[in-house]
Amino acid sequence: MQQRFTFFFGLLFFMLGVAPQKAEAQDPRFTQFYAAPSQLNPAMTGVFEGRWRFHANYRDQWGSILESNPFRTLAAGFDMRYNVTGDDYLGVGVSALRDEGGTSHFNINRGKVSASYMKHIAGGAYRSDEQYLIAGGSFGVGQNTLDNRLWYSQEFNYTFGLPDPANLSSGESFEGMETLSSEVYMDVSAGLMYYALFGDNKSFYGGLAMNHLNAPNVSLLPGMKEELYARWVLHAGGELPVSNELSLMPAIQLMRQGPSFETTFGNNFRYTNHDWRELAIRIGLWARVSKTVTGSHMDALIATAILEMERWNLGISYDMTTSSLNNANNSRGALELSLIYFHPAKGRVKVNCPKF
């Protein structure tokens, strides 16, 4: 058994008339990766302009197929920054994630604490150009559970074209195991990040994170061992001014976990009126390309919109399926919402940071 329950994917493909030789699993992920810092890289802890930050993310996927049981992913995080010495800072944070696996009722629950050290390597207090190198890590616990509501191919009644678990045997020995749970496992991650500011609305950042360094055992069956693949993430982005009001905000995320590889890339256009209580809006187009054991394909085109209101960022995105799955869902993929609140900083904890 793997993350998001490998069998469920095989079952889903079976119902859609697709027959892959093998289904591989992966961690939950967000399309608006730049708006989920605690899930992207522990080195992003404390990297924001403000005293403290709160973010929340919600993703609803494949509701057009699974109706009232779509894949749902929820995450939230809180982090703060403290001055250590000179222009160096310590960031600390806590975060939680819950992923609900559709009809299978396979759930992932994780919580973690994170910390980062922000080393100032160039720039000064009265200059707009700043450069920081950040190292971070996180430690947490998690547990995977499954409410055993799956039906198997042996329980499919071909006469009526419907599953019939009441009258057909699955051949599986899950009697008395209505709920399966992994042991509570430890989860360790680490990351690095660099960013540079070159003036108003001009910046660059890049980071590398490695998740599940300790290869936790996530098996749902007692006495069995199923190690969670390590997942590495490479991400980069920045802001380039086009005019006094308009700028480009390109970004890319590359992820590898076991045999699977995925990249999300694109650009947000940011327009601001430069008022005292600054109001800005971002509109963007993104793409996601995936590589699994069945080959490489473009998974989705993504439309995004973000409203910036002084201390708040409110984001919405929609994934339009471009893979062969669009034959079943009519290209209706996933809706995602994000919210970020920044509490303003004063004095020694005020740091210039790029926009993500």
SVG drawing of the C-alpha trace seen along z (x, -y; Angstrom):
<svg xmlns="http://www.w3.org/2000/svg" viewBox="-29 -56 56 71">
<polyline fill="none" stroke="black" stroke-width="0.4" points="0.0,0.0 1.2,-3.5 0.2,-7.1 -3.4,-7.8 -3.8,-4.0 -2.5,-2.4 -5.4,0.0 -7.9,-2.8 -6.2,-4.3 -6.3,-0.9 -10.0,-0.7 -10.6,-4.2 -8.8,-3.4 -10.8,-0.2 -14.1,-2.1 -12.9,-4.6 -12.0,-1.8 -8.3,-2.4 -6.0,0.5 -2.5,-0.6 0.0,2.1 0.9,0.4 -0.4,-2.6 2.1,-4.7 1.3,-7.0 2.5,-10.4 2.1,-13.0 -0.8,-15.5 0.2,-18.7 -1.2,-22.1 -1.4,-23.9 -0.8,-27.2 2.5,-25.9 3.7,-29.4 0.8,-30.0 1.5,-26.9 5.0,-27.7 4.8,-25.2 4.1,-22.4 6.7,-23.6 10.0,-24.0 10.8,-24.2 13.4,-26.9 10.4,-29.2 9.6,-29.4 9.8,-33.1 10.4,-34.3 7.8,-37.0 7.4,-40.7 5.7,-40.9 5.9,-39.8 3.9,-36.7 2.0,-34.9 -1.0,-32.5 -1.9,-30.6 -4.7,-28.1 -5.2,-26.1 -8.1,-24.0 -8.1,-21.7 -11.2,-19.8 -10.3,-17.4 -12.3,-15.2 -15.7,-16.1 -17.2,-15.7 -16.4,-11.9 -16.6,-11.1 -19.5,-13.5 -19.9,-13.8 -16.5,-12.1 -13.9,-14.1 -10.2,-14.1 -9.9,-16.9 -6.7,-18.4 -6.6,-20.9 -3.5,-22.6 -2.8,-25.4 0.3,-27.0 1.5,-29.7 5.1,-31.1 7.0,-33.9 10.4,-35.5 12.8,-36.6 15.9,-38.7 19.0,-36.8 22.0,-39.0 22.6,-41.9 20.4,-41.2 20.1,-37.4 16.8,-35.9 15.3,-32.7 12.0,-31.6 9.7,-29.1 6.4,-27.6 3.7,-24.9 1.5,-23.4 -1.0,-20.7 -2.3,-18.8 -5.2,-16.5 -5.8,-14.6 -9.0,-12.7 -8.8,-10.1 -12.3,-10.2 -14.5,-7.0 -11.8,-5.0 -11.9,-7.2 -8.1,-6.9 -6.9,-9.8 -3.5,-11.3 -3.1,-13.4 0.2,-15.1 1.4,-17.8 4.9,-19.3 7.0,-22.0 9.6,-23.8 12.5,-26.2 14.8,-28.2 17.9,-30.3 18.0,-33.4 21.6,-34.4 22.0,-37.9 24.7,-37.9 24.4,-41.2 22.6,-44.6 21.8,-46.9 19.0,-48.4 18.7,-51.5 19.1,-49.7 16.4,-48.0 18.8,-45.3 19.0,-42.4 20.3,-38.8 19.6,-36.0 20.6,-32.4 18.2,-30.3 18.5,-26.7 15.4,-25.1 14.1,-21.8 10.9,-20.3 10.0,-17.4 6.5,-16.0 4.2,-13.0 1.6,-11.5 -0.9,-8.7 -2.7,-7.2 -6.1,-5.6 -8.6,-3.7 -12.3,-3.2 -12.6,0.1 -15.4,-0.8 -13.8,0.4 -15.2,2.9 -13.1,5.2 -13.3,6.5 -14.6,9.9 -17.6,8.0 -18.6,6.5 -21.9,7.8 -21.4,7.8 -25.1,8.6 -26.3,5.5 -23.2,3.4 -22.8,2.5 -20.8,3.6 -22.6,6.1 -20.5,6.6 -23.5,8.0 -23.7,11.1 -20.3,11.5 -17.1,12.2 -14.1,10.0 -11.7,12.8 -9.8,10.4 -9.3,11.2 -10.4,7.9 -13.2,9.2 -13.3,7.5 -11.0,4.7 -13.4,2.0 -10.8,-0.6 -7.1,-0.2 -4.5,-2.5 -0.8,-2.9 1.3,-3.3 1.9,-7.0 5.2,-7.7 7.8,-10.4 8.5,-12.6 11.7,-14.6 12.3,-17.1 15.1,-19.7 15.6,-22.5 17.7,-25.4 16.7,-28.7 18.2,-31.8 16.6,-35.1 17.8,-38.4 16.0,-41.8 17.3,-44.1 14.9,-47.0 11.2,-47.7 9.3,-44.8 12.4,-43.0 13.5,-39.8 14.7,-36.2 14.4,-33.2 15.2,-29.5 15.0,-26.6 15.5,-22.9 13.7,-20.7 13.9,-17.0 10.9,-15.4 10.5,-12.1 14.3,-11.8 13.7,-9.1 11.6,-6.9 8.7,-6.4 6.7,-3.2 3.2,-4.0 1.8,-0.4 -1.8,0.0 -1.4,3.7 0.1,4.8 3.6,6.3 4.1,5.1 6.5,2.5 5.9,0.0 8.4,-2.9 7.2,-6.2 9.4,-7.4 11.5,-10.5 10.2,-13.5 12.5,-16.2 11.3,-19.6 13.1,-22.2 11.4,-25.6 12.3,-29.0 10.6,-32.2 10.8,-36.0 9.3,-39.3 10.2,-41.4 8.7,-44.9 7.1,-45.7 5.9,-49.2 5.4,-51.1 2.1,-49.3 2.6,-45.9 5.1,-43.1 5.6,-39.5 5.8,-36.8 7.1,-33.5 7.7,-30.4 8.4,-26.7 8.1,-23.7 9.8,-20.4 9.0,-17.3 10.3,-13.7 8.9,-11.0 10.0,-7.4 9.4,-6.7 7.1,-9.7 8.1,-13.2 6.0,-16.3 6.6,-20.0 4.2,-23.0 5.3,-26.2 3.7,-29.4 3.4,-33.1 1.1,-35.5 0.7,-39.1 0.6,-41.5 -1.1,-44.9 -1.0,-47.4 -2.3,-50.9 0.4,-51.9 -2.1,-53.4 -1.2,-53.9 -3.4,-50.9 -2.0,-48.9 -4.4,-46.9 -3.1,-44.5 -4.4,-41.7 -2.7,-38.8 -4.0,-36.8 -2.0,-33.9 -1.9,-30.8 0.0,-27.6 0.7,-24.1 1.5,-20.8 3.4,-18.0 3.7,-14.6 5.8,-11.5 4.8,-8.1 5.4,-4.5 2.9,-4.9 4.8,-7.8 4.9,-11.6 1.9,-13.8 0.5,-17.3 -1.8,-16.8 -3.6,-20.2 -3.8,-23.8 -4.4,-26.1 -6.1,-29.5 -5.2,-31.5 -6.4,-34.8 -5.0,-36.4 -6.3,-39.5 -3.9,-41.4 -5.5,-43.6 -2.8,-45.2 -2.3,-42.3 -4.4,-39.7 -3.8,-37.5 -6.8,-35.6 -6.2,-33.2 -8.3,-30.9 -7.3,-28.5 -8.9,-25.9 -7.2,-22.9 -8.5,-22.0 -7.6,-18.4 -5.7,-17.8 -4.8,-14.2 -6.9,-11.2 -8.9,-11.5 -10.7,-14.4 -12.8,-11.9 -14.4,-11.0 -14.5,-14.4 -15.0,-16.8 -11.8,-18.6 -13.2,-19.5 -10.2,-18.9 -9.7,-20.7 -10.7,-23.9 -8.2,-25.4 -8.5,-28.2 -5.7,-29.9 -5.6,-32.6 -2.6,-34.3 -2.5,-36.9 0.6,-38.9 0.8,-40.8 3.0,-43.9 6.4,-44.0 8.2,-46.8 11.8,-47.5 14.3,-44.7 12.1,-42.1 11.2,-44.0 12.8,-42.3 12.5,-42.9 11.4,-39.7 10.3,-38.8 6.6,-38.3 5.6,-34.6"/>
</svg>
